């Protein structure tokens, strides 16, 4: 295991050395998770890798302009229906 040290500021922010940022391929705004050992004596930090939709399905070529407002409306309606139906199922199981 290699030792690379950082420093905590008075605000509790930890500076990650450039060498480590480069190795982990992280940049400003990236998020991390902190895993605490069972005995509470050590912490492991892991970057949370963001997954892009384009990575999963590839890029989409549209044959006509996409109305983003209409798309948002459809997504909100669909999510609301799912939340509502989940609530109905949960109340039936009580």
N, C-alpha and C positions, 0 to 999 in steps of 0.2 A: 504494500500500500504506500502510495506517495503522499507526502505531507505538503500541502499548499495552504498557507494561512491567509486569513482576511482580517478585517477589523470592524468592530461595531461602533457606530457613532452614538452620540448622546441621545439621539432620537430612537435608538434601537435598530437602526438600519445597518445591514451587513454589506460591506464592500466585497464583491467577488473579484479576485484578481483577473486581469485581462487574459492571461494564459489559460485560466480555467474557463472563462466565458467563451473563448475561442474553441477550446476543446469540446465544451458542451453545446456549442452552436446556439448560445442564448444572447439576447440583446435587451435593451431597455424596454420595460413593459411586460416582459415574459414573467410567467408565474411559476412558483415552486411549491412543492409539498415537503413538509418536514415530518420525518418518520422517527418517532422516539422509541428507543429500545425498551424492552420489558422492564429492565431494572432502572430506567430513567437516567442512566449515566452517559448515554451517547445519542446523537441525533444524526440522521442521514438526510441529506437534502437532495431532492430530485426535481429536475425541470418538468413542468407539465407541458407536454408537446401538444400544440394546437393542431387539430386536423382540419384541413380545408376540404370543403365539399368537392372542389375540383380535383383534389387528390384521390377522392373515393370514386367519383363517377366520370372524371375527365371534364373537359370544357364543353359547353353546350353552345351550338351555333343556332341562333334563332332565325327563322325564315321571315318573321315580321317583328316590329318593335314590341318590346315587353312593357306592359303597364305595371310599374312597380307598386303603385298604390293599390291596384286591383289585386295584385299578388299578395300584398300584406293583408288586405281585407279577407281574402280566402284563407290565409294561414291563421289569422285571428279567429275566424268563424270556426274553422276545423278544430283549433286548440280549445275553444270554448265548449264545443260539443263534446270533445273527449273529457275535459275536466268535469262537465256536467254529468256525463254518463258514468264516470268514475265515482262521482259523489253519490249518484243513485245506487250504484252497486255497493258502495261502502255502507250506506244507510240500510240496505236490505240485508247485509250480512251481520248487522248488530243485533 
